[in-house]
Amino acid sequence: MKHRAFYGDGEYTFALTDDMIAELERVSGLGIGALYLRTAKAQFPLTDLVEIIRLGLIGGGTSPEAAMRLVNAYGRNRPIGELFPLAMDILDARWSGTANPEPQA
C-alpha cells in the first residue's frame, strides 16, 4: 500500500497509514471515502492535494519537518496538474493496494 515516485528533488515513498488517514480526515473534515470520491471527481480544494502528499510522505518514512519543507518547496504555487496525479496515486495505493509495487529482489 505504498507508492514510490519522484517528487521535487528525488524519489520518495508515500504511504497513507492509519495514523496519517486519521490526520487527513481531521484536516479535511471528511472521512477517507468522501475525500477519495471528492478528489477523484476533481471537486477538491487545493489544500487537500498538498495534505495528501505531505501526509503520504510522512507515512512513507519522511520526517514531518522534511515533508513540510518538501511541500512548501514543491507543492505550493505549482501547477495543479503536477499535484493531482501524485495525490491520486497516493490515495489509490491505499484504496486498491500498491499502485506501483517495488521490484522483488
C-alpha positions in Angstrom: 0.0 0.0 0.0 2.9 2.3 -0.8 3.6 4.5 -3.8 7.1 5.4 -4.9 7.6 8.4 -7.1 9.9 11.3 -7.9 8.8 14.4 -6.0 10.7 17.7 -6.1 14.3 16.7 -5.6 14.3 12.9 -5.6 12.5 9.6 -5.2 10.2 9.2 -2.2 7.9 6.6 -0.7 4.4 7.7 0.1 2.0 5.8 2.3 -1.3 6.7 3.9 -1.0 4.7 7.2 -4.0 4.6 9.5 -2.5 7.4 11.6 -2.0 9.5 8.5 -5.5 8.8 7.3 -6.8 10.0 10.7 -4.9 13.2 10.4 -6.0 13.7 6.8 -9.6 13.2 7.9 -9.1 15.7 10.7 -7.6 18.4 8.4 -10.0 17.9 5.5 -13.1 17.5 7.7 -14.1 14.4 5.6 -13.9 10.6 6.0 -11.4 8.9 3.8 -14.2 7.6 1.5 -15.7 11.0 0.9 -12.2 12.5 0.5 -11.3 9.9 -2.1 -14.5 10.4 -4.1 -14.2 14.2 -3.9 -10.6 14.0 -5.2 -11.4 11.5 -7.9 -14.3 13.8 -9.1 -11.9 16.8 -9.2 -14.0 18.6 -6.6 -11.2 19.1 -4.1 -9.8 22.2 -2.5 -6.1 22.7 -3.4 -5.1 22.1 0.3 -6.4 18.5 0.1 -3.8 17.7 -2.6 -1.0 19.3 -0.6 -2.0 17.5 2.6 -2.4 14.1 0.8 1.2 14.5 -0.4 2.6 15.8 2.9 0.9 13.0 5.0 1.9 10.4 2.4 5.5 11.4 2.7 5.3 11.1 6.5 3.6 7.8 6.3 6.3 6.7 3.8 9.1 7.4 6.3 10.0 11.1 5.7 10.3 13.1 8.8 7.4 15.6 9.4 9.9 18.5 9.1 11.3 17.3 5.8 7.8 16.6 4.5 6.7 20.1 5.3 9.9 21.5 3.6 9.2 19.4 0.5 5.5 20.5 0.1 6.4 24.1 0.8 9.1 24.0 -1.9 7.3 21.7 -4.5 3.7 21.6 -3.6 2.7 25.3 -3.3 2.4 27.7 -6.2 2.8 24.8 -8.7 0.5 23.7 -11.5 -2.4 21.6 -10.1 -1.7 19.2 -13.0 1.6 18.3 -11.3 0.0 17.7 -7.8 -3.3 15.9 -8.8 -1.8 12.8 -10.4 0.6 12.2 -7.4 -2.2 12.8 -4.8 -4.4 10.3 -6.7 -1.6 7.7 -6.9 -1.1 8.0 -3.1 -4.8 7.6 -2.4 -5.1 4.8 -4.9 -2.2 2.9 -3.4 -4.1 2.8 -0.1 -7.6 2.3 -1.6 -6.8 -0.5 -4.0 -3.4 -1.8 -2.9 0.1 -1.0 -4.1 0.0 1.4 -7.1 3.5 0.6 -8.2 4.9 -2.4 -6.4 8.6 -2.3 -5.6 10.7 -4.8 -7.5 11.3 -8.1 -5.8 15.0 -8.9 -5.0 
